[in-house]
Amino acid sequence: MKYMKSQMKKLTKDNKDLQISLKDLIDEHDLDKSSAIRALYHSEVAAGGKYQSAYQALDLPKG
């Protein structure tokens, strides 16, 4: 599975819990939004994370 910033932004936009986690990462670690989104991907999506299936579903063709 490959990190795609646009997919992570969409996943975060559609999920209130991820929005809260993103804001916490930015505040606690003094990260810019881009770095925080990447960190969120690695902690919550990649390698069987809680939101992996939702992230993968964004990559499915519409139809």
C-alpha positions, 0 to 999 in steps of 0.5 A, a space after each residue: 500500500 502506497 501513501 497518497 496525500 490526496 487520499 489521506 486528506 479525503 480520509 481525514 476530511 470524512 472522519 471526525 476521529 482522524 480530524 481530532 488526531 491530526 489536530 493533536 499531532 500538529 499541536 503536540 509535536 509542532 508539525 506542519 499539516 503535511 507532515 502530520 498527515 503523513 504521520 497519521 497515515 503511518 500510525 492509523 492506516 499503514 500495516 494493518 492500522 484501524 483505518 486501512 480498509 477505509 483508505 484502500 476503499 478510496 482507491 477503488 474505481 467508482 462505478 
